[in-house]
Amino acid sequence: SLFVKLSLEAKQKNPHAQEPYSELMSKIHTEYYRCDETFIDSFREKYSNALPPSWMLLEITSFGTLSMIFKCLRPGRSKREIANKFGLDDSTFESWMHSIVYVRNLCAHHSRVWNRVLNIRPSKLMNPQNQWLENADASNKRIFYFASIMVYFLNTINPNHQFRQRFISLINEQGHIDFNRMGFTDDWKDETLWKY
């Protein structure tokens, strides 16, 4: 299972690498024991395993935990293959996942994001395999860069998504906002990534 693999990889690392792994396993156990999904209850009744198989656990895992799982994987083929599915290198993919967790948490706590300077900044994408921002001056400190990351991922996962249209419609309704403070470049609507 994935978690046995993580355990073996953590043991091969230096002692400082054990801390993130221990934190990850603690989060996984917490999410598992607080879950009340029927399929998890059935598993508990039928088996005495400490944890269910990874394919079941990933159904109940938070995005934050999923990000930690990827981070705890040892650099190498597994990480590269996952990131390559999204046309990214593993370092950029890890950074982008971490930034999604950060912005999601800001939104969940009703924090201001529209003109915020992001404390956790996603890596700048240098050699994209898929369509990305043509304007290299776009700031990764602002929410526009993050919104572009969401479009990038959605284009990869579901090319027929409606996020761009809905986002642009929302932007058009808010004409009084200074979009430069959100990191929007002057030519953002001309970006192929944002066209639909």
CNS distance restraints for C-alpha pairs under 8 A (distance, minus, plus):
assign (resid   1 and name CA) (resid   5 and name CA) 6.43 0.50 0.50
assign (resid   1 and name CA) (resid  53 and name CA) 6.44 0.50 0.50
assign (resid   1 and name CA) (resid  54 and name CA) 6.00 0.50 0.50
assign (resid   2 and name CA) (resid   6 and name CA) 6.19 0.50 0.50
assign (resid   2 and name CA) (resid  54 and name CA) 5.93 0.50 0.50
assign (resid   3 and name CA) (resid   7 and name CA) 6.10 0.50 0.50
assign (resid   3 and name CA) (resid  54 and name CA) 6.92 0.50 0.50
assign (resid   4 and name CA) (resid   8 and name CA) 6.25 0.50 0.50
assign (resid   5 and name CA) (resid   9 and name CA) 6.13 0.50 0.50
assign (resid   6 and name CA) (resid  10 and name CA) 6.03 0.50 0.50
assign (resid   6 and name CA) (resid  21 and name CA) 7.79 0.50 0.50
assign (resid   6 and name CA) (resid  72 and name CA) 6.91 0.50 0.50
assign (resid   6 and name CA) (resid  73 and name CA) 6.17 0.50 0.50
assign (resid   7 and name CA) (resid  11 and name CA) 6.33 0.50 0.50
assign (resid   7 and name CA) (resid  21 and name CA) 7.67 0.50 0.50
assign (resid   8 and name CA) (resid  12 and name CA) 6.48 0.50 0.50
assign (resid   9 and name CA) (resid  13 and name CA) 6.55 0.50 0.50
assign (resid   9 and name CA) (resid  73 and name CA) 7.09 0.50 0.50
assign (resid   9 and name CA) (resid  74 and name CA) 6.18 0.50 0.50
assign (resid  10 and name CA) (resid  14 and name CA) 7.93 0.50 0.50
assign (resid  10 and name CA) (resid  17 and name CA) 6.54 0.50 0.50
assign (resid  10 and name CA) (resid  18 and name CA) 5.95 0.50 0.50
assign (resid  10 and name CA) (resid  21 and name CA) 6.61 0.50 0.50
assign (resid  10 and name CA) (resid  72 and name CA) 7.63 0.50 0.50
assign (resid  10 and name CA) (resid  74 and name CA) 7.83 0.50 0.50
assign (resid  11 and name CA) (resid  18 and name CA) 7.38 0.50 0.50
assign (resid  13 and name CA) (resid  17 and name CA) 6.01 0.50 0.50
assign (resid  13 and name CA) (resid  18 and name CA) 7.58 0.50 0.50
assign (resid  14 and name CA) (resid  18 and name CA) 7.38 0.50 0.50
assign (resid  15 and name CA) (resid  19 and name CA) 7.82 0.50 0.50
assign (resid  17 and name CA) (resid  21 and name CA) 6.83 0.50 0.50
assign (resid  18 and name CA) (resid  22 and name CA) 5.99 0.50 0.50
assign (resid  19 and name CA) (resid  23 and name CA) 6.16 0.50 0.50
assign (resid  20 and name CA) (resid  24 and name CA) 6.02 0.50 0.50
assign (resid  20 and name CA) (resid  72 and name CA) 6.99 0.50 0.50
assign (resid  21 and name CA) (resid  25 and name CA) 6.20 0.50 0.50
assign (resid  21 and name CA) (resid  72 and name CA) 6.30 0.50 0.50
assign (resid  22 and name CA) (resid  26 and name CA) 6.14 0.50 0.50
assign (resid  23 and name CA) (resid  27 and name CA) 6.29 0.50 0.50
assign (resid  24 and name CA) (resid  28 and name CA) 6.23 0.50 0.50
assign (resid  24 and name CA) (resid  65 and name CA) 6.86 0.50 0.50
assign (resid  24 and name CA) (resid  68 and name CA) 6.39 0.50 0.50
assign (resid  24 and name CA) (resid  69 and name CA) 6.98 0.50 0.50
assign (resid  25 and name CA) (resid  29 and name CA) 6.13 0.50 0.50
assign (resid  26 and name CA) (resid  30 and name CA) 6.17 0.50 0.50
assign (resid  27 and name CA) (resid  31 and name CA) 6.13 0.50 0.50
assign (resid  27 and name CA) (resid  65 and name CA) 6.93 0.50 0.50
assign (resid  28 and name CA) (resid  32 and name CA) 6.07 0.50 0.50
assign (resid  28 and name CA) (resid  57 and name CA) 8.00 0.50 0.50
assign (resid  28 and name CA) (resid  61 and name CA) 7.12 0.50 0.50
assign (resid  28 and name CA) (resid  65 and name CA) 7.18 0.50 0.50
assign (resid  29 and name CA) (resid  33 and name CA) 6.07 0.50 0.50
assign (resid  29 and name CA) (resid  51 and name CA) 7.64 0.50 0.50
assign (resid  30 and name CA) (resid  34 and name CA) 6.12 0.50 0.50
assign (resid  31 and name CA) (resid  35 and name CA) 6.07 0.50 0.50
assign (resid  31 and name CA) (resid  60 and name CA) 7.07 0.50 0.50
assign (resid  31 and name CA) (resid  61 and name CA) 6.63 0.50 0.50
assign (resid  31 and name CA) (resid  62 and name CA) 7.95 0.50 0.50
assign (resid  32 and name CA) (resid  51 and name CA) 7.62 0.50 0.50
assign (resid  32 and name CA) (resid  57 and name CA) 7.23 0.50 0.50
assign (resid  32 and name CA) (resid  60 and name CA) 7.26 0.50 0.50
assign (resid  35 and name CA) (resid  40 and name CA) 7.24 0.50 0.50
assign (resid  35 and name CA) (resid  60 and name CA) 7.28 0.50 0.50
assign (resid  36 and name CA) (resid  40 and name CA) 6.87 0.50 0.50
assign (resid  36 and name CA) (resid  41 and name CA) 6.56 0.50 0.50
assign (resid  37 and name CA) (resid  41 and name CA) 6.30 0.50 0.50
assign (resid  38 and name CA) (resid  42 and name CA) 6.13 0.50 0.50
assign (resid  39 and name CA) (resid  43 and name CA) 6.22 0.50 0.50
assign (resid  40 and name CA) (resid  44 and name CA) 6.26 0.50 0.50
assign (resid  40 and name CA) (resid  52 and name CA) 7.99 0.50 0.50
assign (resid  40 and name CA) (resid  56 and name CA) 7.83 0.50 0.50
assign (resid  41 and name CA) (resid  45 and name CA) 6.29 0.50 0.50
assign (resid  42 and name CA) (resid  46 and name CA) 6.21 0.50 0.50
assign (resid  43 and name CA) (resid  47 and name CA) 5.81 0.50 0.50
assign (resid  43 and name CA) (resid  52 and name CA) 7.11 0.50 0.50
assign (resid  44 and name CA) (resid  48 and name CA) 6.69 0.50 0.50
assign (resid  44 and name CA) (resid  49 and name CA) 7.97 0.50 0.50
assign (resid  51 and name CA) (resid  57 and name CA) 7.85 0.50 0.50
assign (resid  52 and name CA) (resid  56 and name CA) 6.23 0.50 0.50
assign (resid  52 and name CA) (resid  57 and name CA) 6.31 0.50 0.50
assign (resid  53 and name CA) (resid  57 and name CA) 6.40 0.50 0.50
assign (resid  54 and name CA) (resid  58 and name CA) 5.95 0.50 0.50
assign (resid  55 and name CA) (resid  59 and name CA) 6.87 0.50 0.50
assign (resid  56 and name CA) (resid  60 and name CA) 7.30 0.50 0.50
assign (resid  57 and name CA) (resid  61 and name CA) 6.11 0.50 0.50
assign (resid  58 and name CA) (resid  66 and name CA) 7.68 0.50 0.50
assign (resid  61 and name CA) (resid  65 and name CA) 6.15 0.50 0.50
assign (resid  61 and name CA) (resid  66 and name CA) 6.51 0.50 0.50
assign (resid  62 and name CA) (resid  66 and name CA) 6.27 0.50 0.50
assign (resid  63 and name CA) (resid  67 and name CA) 6.13 0.50 0.50
assign (resid  63 and name CA) (resid 101 and name CA) 6.75 0.50 0.50
assign (resid  64 and name CA) (resid  68 and name CA) 6.36 0.50 0.50
assign (resid  64 and name CA) (resid  98 and name CA) 7.62 0.50 0.50
assign (resid  64 and name CA) (resid 101 and name CA) 5.57 0.50 0.50
assign (resid  65 and name CA) (resid  69 and name CA) 6.16 0.50 0.50
assign (resid  66 and name CA) (resid  70 and name CA) 6.45 0.50 0.50
assign (resid  67 and name CA) (resid  71 and name CA) 6.28 0.50 0.50
assign (resid  67 and name CA) (resid  94 and name CA) 7.13 0.50 0.50
assign (resid  67 and name CA) (resid  97 and name CA) 5.81 0.50 0.50
assign (resid  67 and name CA) (resid  98 and name CA) 6.24 0.50 0.50
assign (resid  67 and name CA) (resid 101 and name CA) 7.71 0.50 0.50
assign (resid  68 and name CA) (resid  72 and name CA) 6.09 0.50 0.50
assign (resid  69 and name CA) (resid  73 and name CA) 6.50 0.50 0.50
assign (resid  70 and name CA) (resid  79 and name CA) 7.19 0.50 0.50
assign (resid  70 and name CA) (resid  94 and name CA) 6.92 0.50 0.50
assign (resid  71 and name CA) (resid  94 and name CA) 6.40 0.50 0.50
assign (resid  73 and name CA) (resid  78 and name CA) 7.75 0.50 0.50
assign (resid  73 and name CA) (resid  79 and name CA) 6.74 0.50 0.50
assign (resid  74 and name CA) (resid  79 and name CA) 7.42 0.50 0.50
assign (resid  75 and name CA) (resid  79 and name CA) 6.08 0.50 0.50
assign (resid  75 and name CA) (resid  80 and name CA) 7.76 0.50 0.50
assign (resid  76 and name CA) (resid  80 and name CA) 6.20 0.50 0.50
assign (resid  77 and name CA) (resid  81 and name CA) 6.00 0.50 0.50
assign (resid  78 and name CA) (resid  82 and name CA) 6.38 0.50 0.50
assign (resid  79 and name CA) (resid  83 and name CA) 6.22 0.50 0.50
assign (resid  79 and name CA) (resid  90 and name CA) 5.79 0.50 0.50
assign (resid  80 and name CA) (resid  84 and name CA) 5.83 0.50 0.50
assign (resid  80 and name CA) (resid  89 and name CA) 6.39 0.50 0.50
assign (resid  80 and name CA) (resid  90 and name CA) 5.28 0.50 0.50
assign (resid  81 and name CA) (resid  85 and name CA) 6.42 0.50 0.50
assign (resid  82 and name CA) (resid  86 and name CA) 7.46 0.50 0.50
assign (resid  82 and name CA) (resid  90 and name CA) 7.64 0.50 0.50
assign (resid  83 and name CA) (resid  87 and name CA) 6.56 0.50 0.50
assign (resid  83 and name CA) (resid  88 and name CA) 5.17 0.50 0.50
assign (resid  83 and name CA) (resid  89 and name CA) 5.61 0.50 0.50
assign (resid  83 and name CA) (resid  90 and name CA) 5.04 0.50 0.50
assign (resid  83 and name CA) (resid  93 and name CA) 5.71 0.50 0.50
assign (resid  84 and name CA) (resid  88 and name CA) 5.20 0.50 0.50
assign (resid  84 and name CA) (resid  89 and name CA) 6.30 0.50 0.50
assign (resid  84 and name CA) (resid  90 and name CA) 7.56 0.50 0.50
assign (resid  86 and name CA) (resid 153 and name CA) 7.05 0.50 0.50
assign (resid  86 and name CA) (resid 156 and name CA) 6.28 0.50 0.50
assign (resid  87 and name CA) (resid 128 and name CA) 6.75 0.50 0.50
assign (resid  87 and name CA) (resid 129 and name CA) 5.03 0.50 0.50
assign (resid  87 and name CA) (resid 130 and name CA) 5.98 0.50 0.50
assign (resid  88 and name CA) (resid  92 and name CA) 6.33 0.50 0.50
assign (resid  88 and name CA) (resid  93 and name CA) 5.95 0.50 0.50
assign (resid  88 and name CA) (resid 128 and name CA) 6.82 0.50 0.50
assign (resid  88 and name CA) (resid 129 and name CA) 7.01 0.50 0.50
assign (resid  89 and name CA) (resid  93 and name CA) 6.22 0.50 0.50
assign (resid  90 and name CA) (resid  94 and name CA) 6.06 0.50 0.50
assign (resid  91 and name CA) (resid  95 and name CA) 6.25 0.50 0.50
assign (resid  92 and name CA) (resid  96 and name CA) 6.05 0.50 0.50
assign (resid  92 and name CA) (resid 122 and name CA) 7.59 0.50 0.50
assign (resid  92 and name CA) (resid 123 and name CA) 5.68 0.50 0.50
assign (resid  92 and name CA) (resid 124 and name CA) 7.63 0.50 0.50
assign (resid  92 and name CA) (resid 125 and name CA) 7.00 0.50 0.50
assign (resid  93 and name CA) (resid  97 and name CA) 6.13 0.50 0.50
assign (resid  94 and name CA) (resid  98 and name CA) 6.21 0.50 0.50
assign (resid  95 and name CA) (resid  99 and name CA) 6.23 0.50 0.50
assign (resid  95 and name CA) (resid 121 and name CA) 7.84 0.50 0.50
assign (resid  95 and name CA) (resid 122 and name CA) 5.30 0.50 0.50
assign (resid  95 and name CA) (resid 123 and name CA) 5.85 0.50 0.50
assign (resid  96 and name CA) (resid 100 and name CA) 6.21 0.50 0.50
assign (resid  96 and name CA) (resid 122 and name CA) 5.10 0.50 0.50
assign (resid  96 and name CA) (resid 123 and name CA) 6.78 0.50 0.50
assign (resid  96 and name CA) (resid 149 and name CA) 7.50 0.50 0.50
assign (resid  97 and name CA) (resid 101 and name CA) 6.42 0.50 0.50
assign (resid  98 and name CA) (resid 102 and name CA) 6.31 0.50 0.50
assign (resid  98 and name CA) (resid 120 and name CA) 7.88 0.50 0.50
assign (resid  98 and name CA) (resid 122 and name CA) 7.65 0.50 0.50
assign (resid  99 and name CA) (resid 103 and name CA) 6.15 0.50 0.50
assign (resid  99 and name CA) (resid 120 and name CA) 5.98 0.50 0.50
assign (resid  99 and name CA) (resid 121 and name CA) 6.29 0.50 0.50
assign (resid  99 and name CA) (resid 122 and name CA) 5.58 0.50 0.50
assign (resid  99 and name CA) (resid 146 and name CA) 7.81 0.50 0.50
assign (resid 100 and name CA) (resid 104 and name CA) 5.87 0.50 0.50
assign (resid 100 and name CA) (resid 146 and name CA) 7.73 0.50 0.50
assign (resid 101 and name CA) (resid 105 and name CA) 6.14 0.50 0.50
assign (resid 102 and name CA) (resid 106 and name CA) 6.36 0.50 0.50
assign (resid 102 and name CA) (resid 120 and name CA) 6.85 0.50 0.50
assign (resid 103 and name CA) (resid 107 and name CA) 6.24 0.50 0.50
assign (resid 103 and name CA) (resid 113 and name CA) 7.99 0.50 0.50
assign (resid 104 and name CA) (resid 108 and name CA) 6.09 0.50 0.50
assign (resid 105 and name CA) (resid 109 and name CA) 6.22 0.50 0.50
assign (resid 106 and name CA) (resid 110 and name CA) 6.30 0.50 0.50
assign (resid 106 and name CA) (resid 111 and name CA) 5.07 0.50 0.50
assign (resid 106 and name CA) (resid 112 and name CA) 7.43 0.50 0.50
assign (resid 106 and name CA) (resid 113 and name CA) 7.34 0.50 0.50
assign (resid 107 and name CA) (resid 111 and name CA) 5.73 0.50 0.50
assign (resid 107 and name CA) (resid 112 and name CA) 7.66 0.50 0.50
assign (resid 107 and name CA) (resid 113 and name CA) 7.54 0.50 0.50
assign (resid 112 and name CA) (resid 116 and name CA) 6.62 0.50 0.50
assign (resid 113 and name CA) (resid 143 and name CA) 6.76 0.50 0.50
assign (resid 114 and name CA) (resid 143 and name CA) 6.58 0.50 0.50
assign (resid 114 and name CA) (resid 181 and name CA) 7.64 0.50 0.50
assign (resid 114 and name CA) (resid 182 and name CA) 5.61 0.50 0.50
assign (resid 115 and name CA) (resid 142 and name CA) 7.09 0.50 0.50
assign (resid 115 and name CA) (resid 143 and name CA) 7.41 0.50 0.50
assign (resid 115 and name CA) (resid 181 and name CA) 5.14 0.50 0.50
assign (resid 115 and name CA) (resid 182 and name CA) 4.80 0.50 0.50
assign (resid 115 and name CA) (resid 183 and name CA) 7.96 0.50 0.50
assign (resid 116 and name CA) (resid 142 and name CA) 6.40 0.50 0.50
assign (resid 116 and name CA) (resid 143 and name CA) 7.26 0.50 0.50
assign (resid 116 and name CA) (resid 182 and name CA) 7.22 0.50 0.50
assign (resid 117 and name CA) (resid 141 and name CA) 5.32 0.50 0.50
assign (resid 117 and name CA) (resid 142 and name CA) 5.46 0.50 0.50
assign (resid 117 and name CA) (resid 143 and name CA) 7.98 0.50 0.50
assign (resid 118 and name CA) (resid 141 and name CA) 5.02 0.50 0.50
assign (resid 118 and name CA) (resid 142 and name CA) 5.92 0.50 0.50
assign (resid 118 and name CA) (resid 143 and name CA) 7.51 0.50 0.50
assign (resid 119 and name CA) (resid 141 and name CA) 7.52 0.50 0.50
assign (resid 121 and name CA) (resid 140 and name CA) 5.98 0.50 0.50
assign (resid 121 and name CA) (resid 141 and name CA) 5.75 0.50 0.50
assign (resid 122 and name CA) (resid 140 and name CA) 6.22 0.50 0.50
assign (resid 122 and name CA) (resid 141 and name CA) 7.98 0.50 0.50
assign (resid 122 and name CA) (resid 146 and name CA) 7.57 0.50 0.50
assign (resid 123 and name CA) (resid 140 and name CA) 7.31 0.50 0.50
assign (resid 124 and name CA) (resid 140 and name CA) 6.61 0.50 0.50
assign (resid 128 and name CA) (resid 132 and name CA) 6.45 0.50 0.50
assign (resid 130 and name CA) (resid 152 and name CA) 7.98 0.50 0.50
assign (resid 131 and name CA) (resid 152 and name CA) 7.33 0.50 0.50
assign (resid 131 and name CA) (resid 192 and name CA) 7.38 0.50 0.50
assign (resid 131 and name CA) (resid 193 and name CA) 6.01 0.50 0.50
assign (resid 132 and name CA) (resid 152 and name CA) 6.89 0.50 0.50
assign (resid 132 and name CA) (resid 192 and name CA) 7.71 0.50 0.50
assign (resid 132 and name CA) (resid 193 and name CA) 5.76 0.50 0.50
assign (resid 133 and name CA) (resid 138 and name CA) 7.89 0.50 0.50
assign (resid 133 and name CA) (resid 148 and name CA) 7.73 0.50 0.50
assign (resid 133 and name CA) (resid 191 and name CA) 6.30 0.50 0.50
assign (resid 133 and name CA) (resid 192 and name CA) 7.48 0.50 0.50
assign (resid 133 and name CA) (resid 193 and name CA) 6.29 0.50 0.50
assign (resid 134 and name CA) (resid 191 and name CA) 6.55 0.50 0.50
assign (resid 134 and name CA) (resid 192 and name CA) 7.91 0.50 0.50
assign (resid 135 and name CA) (resid 185 and name CA) 7.95 0.50 0.50
assign (resid 135 and name CA) (resid 191 and name CA) 7.86 0.50 0.50
assign (resid 137 and name CA) (resid 185 and name CA) 7.94 0.50 0.50
assign (resid 138 and name CA) (resid 145 and name CA) 6.73 0.50 0.50
assign (resid 138 and name CA) (resid 183 and name CA) 6.79 0.50 0.50
assign (resid 138 and name CA) (resid 184 and name CA) 7.29 0.50 0.50
assign (resid 138 and name CA) (resid 185 and name CA) 6.28 0.50 0.50
assign (resid 139 and name CA) (resid 144 and name CA) 7.88 0.50 0.50
assign (resid 139 and name CA) (resid 145 and name CA) 6.39 0.50 0.50
assign (resid 139 and name CA) (resid 183 and name CA) 5.99 0.50 0.50
assign (resid 140 and name CA) (resid 144 and name CA) 7.90 0.50 0.50
assign (resid 140 and name CA) (resid 145 and name CA) 5.21 0.50 0.50
assign (resid 140 and name CA) (resid 146 and name CA) 7.27 0.50 0.50
assign (resid 141 and name CA) (resid 145 and name CA) 7.39 0.50 0.50
assign (resid 141 and name CA) (resid 183 and name CA) 7.63 0.50 0.50
assign (resid 142 and name CA) (resid 146 and name CA) 7.08 0.50 0.50
assign (resid 142 and name CA) (resid 181 and name CA) 7.78 0.50 0.50
assign (resid 142 and name CA) (resid 182 and name CA) 5.50 0.50 0.50
assign (resid 142 and name CA) (resid 183 and name CA) 4.99 0.50 0.50
assign (resid 143 and name CA) (resid 147 and name CA) 6.11 0.50 0.50
assign (resid 143 and name CA) (resid 182 and name CA) 5.55 0.50 0.50
assign (resid 143 and name CA) (resid 183 and name CA) 6.41 0.50 0.50
assign (resid 144 and name CA) (resid 148 and name CA) 6.13 0.50 0.50
assign (resid 144 and name CA) (resid 182 and name CA) 5.86 0.50 0.50
assign (resid 144 and name CA) (resid 183 and name CA) 5.20 0.50 0.50
assign (resid 144 and name CA) (resid 184 and name CA) 5.46 0.50 0.50
assign (resid 145 and name CA) (resid 149 and name CA) 6.33 0.50 0.50
assign (resid 145 and name CA) (resid 183 and name CA) 7.09 0.50 0.50
assign (resid 145 and name CA) (resid 184 and name CA) 7.98 0.50 0.50
assign (resid 146 and name CA) (resid 150 and name CA) 6.46 0.50 0.50
assign (resid 147 and name CA) (resid 151 and name CA) 6.39 0.50 0.50
assign (resid 148 and name CA) (resid 152 and name CA) 6.11 0.50 0.50
assign (resid 148 and name CA) (resid 193 and name CA) 7.65 0.50 0.50
assign (resid 148 and name CA) (resid 194 and name CA) 7.81 0.50 0.50
assign (resid 149 and name CA) (resid 153 and name CA) 6.21 0.50 0.50
assign (resid 150 and name CA) (resid 154 and name CA) 6.05 0.50 0.50
assign (resid 151 and name CA) (resid 155 and name CA) 5.93 0.50 0.50
assign (resid 151 and name CA) (resid 163 and name CA) 7.09 0.50 0.50
assign (resid 151 and name CA) (resid 164 and name CA) 6.82 0.50 0.50
assign (resid 151 and name CA) (resid 193 and name CA) 7.33 0.50 0.50
assign (resid 151 and name CA) (resid 194 and name CA) 7.58 0.50 0.50
assign (resid 152 and name CA) (resid 156 and name CA) 6.45 0.50 0.50
assign (resid 152 and name CA) (resid 193 and name CA) 7.31 0.50 0.50
assign (resid 153 and name CA) (resid 157 and name CA) 6.15 0.50 0.50
assign (resid 154 and name CA) (resid 158 and name CA) 5.37 0.50 0.50
assign (resid 154 and name CA) (resid 159 and name CA) 6.53 0.50 0.50
assign (resid 154 and name CA) (resid 161 and name CA) 6.65 0.50 0.50
assign (resid 155 and name CA) (resid 159 and name CA) 4.38 0.50 0.50
assign (resid 155 and name CA) (resid 160 and name CA) 7.54 0.50 0.50
assign (resid 155 and name CA) (resid 161 and name CA) 7.26 0.50 0.50
assign (resid 162 and name CA) (resid 166 and name CA) 6.21 0.50 0.50
assign (resid 163 and name CA) (resid 167 and name CA) 5.87 0.50 0.50
assign (resid 164 and name CA) (resid 168 and name CA) 6.00 0.50 0.50
assign (resid 164 and name CA) (resid 194 and name CA) 6.43 0.50 0.50
assign (resid 164 and name CA) (resid 195 and name CA) 7.71 0.50 0.50
assign (resid 164 and name CA) (resid 196 and name CA) 7.16 0.50 0.50
assign (resid 165 and name CA) (resid 169 and name CA) 6.01 0.50 0.50
assign (resid 165 and name CA) (resid 196 and name CA) 7.25 0.50 0.50
assign (resid 166 and name CA) (resid 170 and name CA) 6.20 0.50 0.50
assign (resid 167 and name CA) (resid 171 and name CA) 6.20 0.50 0.50
assign (resid 168 and name CA) (resid 172 and name CA) 6.08 0.50 0.50
assign (resid 169 and name CA) (resid 173 and name CA) 6.38 0.50 0.50
assign (resid 170 and name CA) (resid 174 and name CA) 6.61 0.50 0.50
assign (resid 171 and name CA) (resid 175 and name CA) 7.03 0.50 0.50
assign (resid 178 and name CA) (resid 182 and name CA) 7.45 0.50 0.50
assign (resid 179 and name CA) (resid 183 and name CA) 6.69 0.50 0.50
assign (resid 179 and name CA) (resid 184 and name CA) 5.59 0.50 0.50
assign (resid 180 and name CA) (resid 184 and name CA) 5.02 0.50 0.50
assign (resid 180 and name CA) (resid 185 and name CA) 6.60 0.50 0.50
assign (resid 180 and name CA) (resid 186 and name CA) 7.76 0.50 0.50
assign (resid 184 and name CA) (resid 188 and name CA) 6.31 0.50 0.50
assign (resid 187 and name CA) (resid 191 and name CA) 6.86 0.50 0.50
assign (resid 188 and name CA) (resid 194 and name CA) 7.35 0.50 0.50
assign (resid 189 and name CA) (resid 194 and name CA) 6.24 0.50 0.50
assign (resid 189 and name CA) (resid 195 and name CA) 6.98 0.50 0.50
assign (resid 190 and name CA) (resid 194 and name CA) 7.34 0.50 0.50
assign (resid 190 and name CA) (resid 195 and name CA) 7.16 0.50 0.50
assign (resid 191 and name CA) (resid 195 and name CA) 6.60 0.50 0.50
